[in-house]
């Protein structure tokens, strides 16, 4: 039987770290990758989201940014 995955509480607009956004497949998002996915992404906002200050956004930081409404609800 096929397995169905249902993500509870995940808004449809959520940005994910996947093959579309993570172009170098390292499991993290750089400023350039974030800007490609969200053209309005500024360096200042990226730094705010990058809580570990390593210059990369991981899944935890991405989720925290979305929970804190730091990322736009739509792409326009």
MDTraj code that builds the backbone (N, CA, C; nanometers):
import mdtraj as md
import numpy as np

residues = "UNK UNK UNK UNK UNK UNK UNK UNK UNK UNK UNK UNK UNK UNK UNK UNK UNK UNK UNK UNK UNK UNK UNK UNK UNK UNK UNK UNK UNK UNK UNK UNK UNK UNK UNK UNK UNK UNK UNK UNK UNK UNK UNK UNK UNK UNK UNK UNK UNK UNK UNK UNK UNK UNK UNK UNK UNK UNK UNK UNK UNK UNK UNK UNK UNK UNK UNK UNK UNK UNK UNK UNK UNK UNK UNK UNK".split()
xyz = np.array([
    [0.0846, -0.1187, 0.0000],
    [0.0000, 0.0000, 0.0000],
    [0.0886, 0.1243, 0.0000],
    [0.0499, 0.2254, -0.0737],
    [0.1296, 0.3486, -0.0762],
    [0.1252, 0.4190, 0.0585],
    [0.2324, 0.4839, 0.0900],
    [0.2415, 0.5590, 0.2149],
    [0.2064, 0.7044, 0.1847],
    [0.1158, 0.7594, 0.2635],
    [0.0773, 0.8997, 0.2476],
    [0.1406, 0.9816, 0.3579],
    [0.2063, 1.0889, 0.3205],
    [0.2626, 1.1804, 0.4184],
    [0.1768, 1.3047, 0.4239],
    [0.1303, 1.3370, 0.5421],
    [0.0501, 1.4579, 0.5602],
    [0.1264, 1.5480, 0.6562],
    [0.1617, 1.6654, 0.6093],
    [0.2338, 1.7597, 0.6928],
    [0.1334, 1.8505, 0.7606],
    [0.1159, 1.8308, 0.8891],
    [0.0207, 1.9108, 0.9645],
    [0.0790, 2.0489, 0.9914],
    [-0.0001, 2.1493, 0.9656],
    [0.0409, 2.2848, 0.9980],
    [0.1423, 2.3458, 0.9040],
    [0.1784, 2.2787, 0.7986],
    [0.2747, 2.3346, 0.7049],
    [0.2007, 2.4179, 0.6008],
    [0.2197, 2.5489, 0.6044],
    [0.1485, 2.6333, 0.5078],
    [0.1941, 2.6062, 0.3656],
    [0.1059, 2.6270, 0.2716],
    [0.1354, 2.5975, 0.1317],
    [0.2485, 2.6835, 0.0776],
    [0.2732, 2.7988, 0.1388],
    [0.3751, 2.8893, 0.0885],
    [0.5134, 2.8592, 0.1430],
    [0.5239, 2.7608, 0.2274],
    [0.6521, 2.7334, 0.2928],
    [0.7652, 2.7138, 0.1922],
    [0.8741, 2.7780, 0.2214],
    [0.9960, 2.7564, 0.1448],
    [1.0635, 2.6332, 0.2031],
    [1.1123, 2.5463, 0.1192],
    [1.1756, 2.4235, 0.1654],
    [1.3177, 2.4151, 0.1119],
    [1.3985, 2.3400, 0.1831],
    [1.5328, 2.3103, 0.1331],
    [1.5190, 2.1842, 0.0496],
    [1.5115, 2.2035, -0.0816],
    [1.4927, 2.0916, -0.1731],
    [1.5785, 2.1128, -0.2969],
    [1.5625, 2.0281, -0.3954],
    [1.6478, 2.0369, -0.5138],
    [1.6262, 2.1658, -0.5923],
    [1.5104, 2.2298, -0.5753],
    [1.4871, 2.3562, -0.6453],
    [1.5606, 2.4716, -0.5783],
    [1.5592, 2.4760, -0.4455],
    [1.6221, 2.5879, -0.3749],
    [1.7685, 2.5616, -0.3425],
    [1.8021, 2.4388, -0.3083],
    [1.9382, 2.4015, -0.2681],
    [2.0146, 2.3542, -0.3910],
    [2.0617, 2.4501, -0.4693],
    [2.1184, 2.4162, -0.5999],
    [2.2490, 2.3393, -0.5921],
    [2.3241, 2.3486, -0.4811],
    [2.4475, 2.2716, -0.4700],
    [2.4300, 2.1460, -0.3848],
    [2.3076, 2.1175, -0.3443],
    [2.2709, 1.9933, -0.2738],
    [2.3503, 1.9693, -0.1460],
    [2.3788, 2.0777, -0.0708],
    [2.4508, 2.0598, 0.0557],
    [2.3575, 2.0563, 0.1767],
    [2.2261, 2.0668, 0.1521],
    [2.1306, 2.0624, 0.2617],
    [2.1149, 2.1949, 0.3338],
    [2.1767, 2.2991, 0.2793],
    [2.1732, 2.4325, 0.3391],
    [2.1444, 2.5344, 0.2301],
    [2.0960, 2.6529, 0.2717],
    [2.0693, 2.7579, 0.1744],
    [2.1636, 2.8752, 0.1973],
    [2.2340, 2.9133, 0.0919],
    [2.3204, 3.0308, 0.0963],
    [2.2361, 3.1545, 0.0662],
    [2.2961, 3.2710, 0.0829],
    [2.2275, 3.3951, 0.0489],
    [2.1838, 3.3921, -0.0975],
    [2.2720, 3.3467, -0.1855],
    [2.2402, 3.3431, -0.3279],
    [2.1232, 3.2484, -0.3564],
    [2.1220, 3.1337, -0.2902],
    [2.0115, 3.0390, -0.3100],
    [1.8802, 3.0965, -0.2557],
    [1.8877, 3.1648, -0.1424],
    [1.7677, 3.2275, -0.0865],
    [1.7171, 3.3368, -0.1796],
    [1.8074, 3.4166, -0.2344],
    [1.7671, 3.5241, -0.3247],
    [1.7080, 3.4699, -0.4546],
    [1.7543, 3.3543, -0.4997],
    [1.6977, 3.2930, -0.6194],
    [1.5537, 3.2488, -0.5925],
    [1.5287, 3.1983, -0.4711],
    [1.3939, 3.1524, -0.4356],
    [1.3034, 3.2686, -0.3955],
    [1.3612, 3.3684, -0.3306],
    [1.2867, 3.4856, -0.2830],
    [1.3617, 3.6103, -0.3274],
    [1.3266, 3.6658, -0.4422],
    [1.4004, 3.7802, -0.4962],
    [1.4070, 3.9011, -0.4023],
    [1.3137, 3.9128, -0.3081],
    [1.3152, 4.0252, -0.2146],
    [1.4062, 4.0022, -0.0941],
    [1.4720, 3.8873, -0.0885],
    [1.5606, 3.8561, 0.0242],
    [1.6774, 3.9542, 0.0266],
    [1.6934, 4.0230, 0.1379],
    [1.8060, 4.1145, 0.1554],
    [1.9140, 4.0465, 0.2388],
    [2.0330, 4.0996, 0.2318],
    [2.1411, 4.0457, 0.3133],
    [2.1094, 4.0645, 0.4618],
    [2.0470, 4.1763, 0.4960],
    [2.0111, 4.2032, 0.6352],
    [1.9120, 4.0993, 0.6879],
    [1.8109, 4.0667, 0.6077],
    [1.7135, 3.9660, 0.6488],
    [1.7792, 3.8288, 0.6580],
    [1.8657, 3.7976, 0.5640],
    [1.9369, 3.6702, 0.5667],
    [2.0163, 3.6566, 0.6965],
    [2.0870, 3.7621, 0.7346],
    [2.1665, 3.7605, 0.8582],
    [2.0758, 3.7415, 0.9795],
    [1.9589, 3.8029, 0.9773],
    [1.8633, 3.7876, 1.0868],
    [1.8154, 3.6426, 1.0980],
    [1.7916, 3.5789, 0.9853],
    [1.7452, 3.4395, 0.9836],
    [1.8578, 3.3440, 1.0224],
    [1.9804, 3.3768, 0.9852],
    [2.0974, 3.2918, 1.0089],
    [2.1413, 3.3019, 1.1545],
    [2.0672, 3.2363, 1.2427],
    [2.0915, 3.2470, 1.3862],
    [2.2246, 3.1854, 1.4296],
    [2.2766, 3.0900, 1.3538],
    [2.4056, 3.0295, 1.3882],
    [2.5228, 3.1110, 1.3343],
    [2.4925, 3.2119, 1.2540],
    [2.5928, 3.3027, 1.1985],
    [2.7024, 3.2296, 1.1214],
    [2.6605, 3.1237, 1.0483],
    [2.7583, 3.0495, 0.9679],
    [2.7480, 3.0820, 0.8190],
    [2.6605, 3.1771, 0.7838],
    [2.6461, 3.2157, 0.6440],
    [2.5580, 3.1231, 0.5640],
    [2.4903, 3.0293, 0.6325],
    [2.4018, 2.9346, 0.5661],
    [2.2751, 2.9169, 0.6492],
    [2.1646, 2.8897, 0.5820],
    [2.0376, 2.8659, 0.6491],
    [2.0104, 2.7162, 0.6482],
    [1.9880, 2.6595, 0.7677],
    [1.9532, 2.5178, 0.7751],
    [1.8020, 2.5041, 0.7940],
    [1.7537, 2.3813, 0.8014],
    [1.6088, 2.3584, 0.8112],
    [1.5492, 2.4184, 0.9374],
    [1.6217, 2.4132, 1.0492],
    [1.5720, 2.4692, 1.1749],
    [1.5585, 2.6206, 1.1630],
    [1.6617, 2.6857, 1.1096],
    [1.6571, 2.8312, 1.0933],
    [1.5457, 2.8715, 0.9970],
    [1.5272, 2.7950, 0.8916],
    [1.4223, 2.8236, 0.7950],
    [1.2846, 2.8125, 0.8607],
    [1.2641, 2.7063, 0.9382],
    [1.1365, 2.6872, 1.0072],
    [1.1120, 2.7983, 1.1087],
    [1.2163, 2.8362, 1.1819],
    [1.2025, 2.9441, 1.2798],
    [1.1666, 3.0758, 1.2115],
    [1.2278, 3.1022, 1.0976],
    [1.1988, 3.2254, 1.0239],
    [1.0553, 3.2264, 0.9747],
    [1.0062, 3.1119, 0.9293],
    [0.8686, 3.1045, 0.8830],
    [0.7722, 3.1179, 1.0002],
    [0.8023, 3.0547, 1.1130],
    [0.7175, 3.0660, 1.2319],
    [0.7120, 3.2096, 1.2824],
    [0.8233, 3.2812, 1.2702],
    [0.8307, 3.4197, 1.3163],
    [0.7814, 3.5186, 1.2113],
    [0.7313, 3.4673, 1.0990],
    [0.6800, 3.5492, 0.9882],
    [0.7877, 3.6429, 0.9323],
    [0.9126, 3.5985, 0.9337],
    [1.0203, 3.6772, 0.8747],
    [1.0249, 3.6595, 0.7227],
    [0.9651, 3.5527, 0.6747],
    [0.9606, 3.5278, 0.5313],
    [0.8243, 3.5641, 0.4789],
    [0.8154, 3.6135, 0.3565],
    [0.6858, 3.6568, 0.3012],
    [0.5889, 3.5402, 0.2848],
    [0.4615, 3.5726, 0.2967],
    [0.3584, 3.4703, 0.2785],
    [0.3402, 3.4350, 0.1320],
    [0.3734, 3.5273, 0.0433],
    [0.3626, 3.5006, -0.1001],
    [0.4899, 3.5502, -0.1659],
    [0.5056, 3.5178, -0.2925],
    [0.6248, 3.5634, -0.3626],
    [0.6053, 3.6989, -0.4284],
    [0.4963, 3.7663, -0.3978],
    [0.4758, 3.8958, -0.4591],
    [0.3812, 3.9762, -0.3795],
])
top = md.Topology()
chain = top.add_chain()
for i, resn in enumerate(residues, 1):
    res = top.add_residue(resn, chain, resSeq=i)
    for name in ("N", "CA", "C"):
        top.add_atom(name, md.element.get_by_symbol(name[0]), res)
traj = md.Trajectory(xyz[None], top)
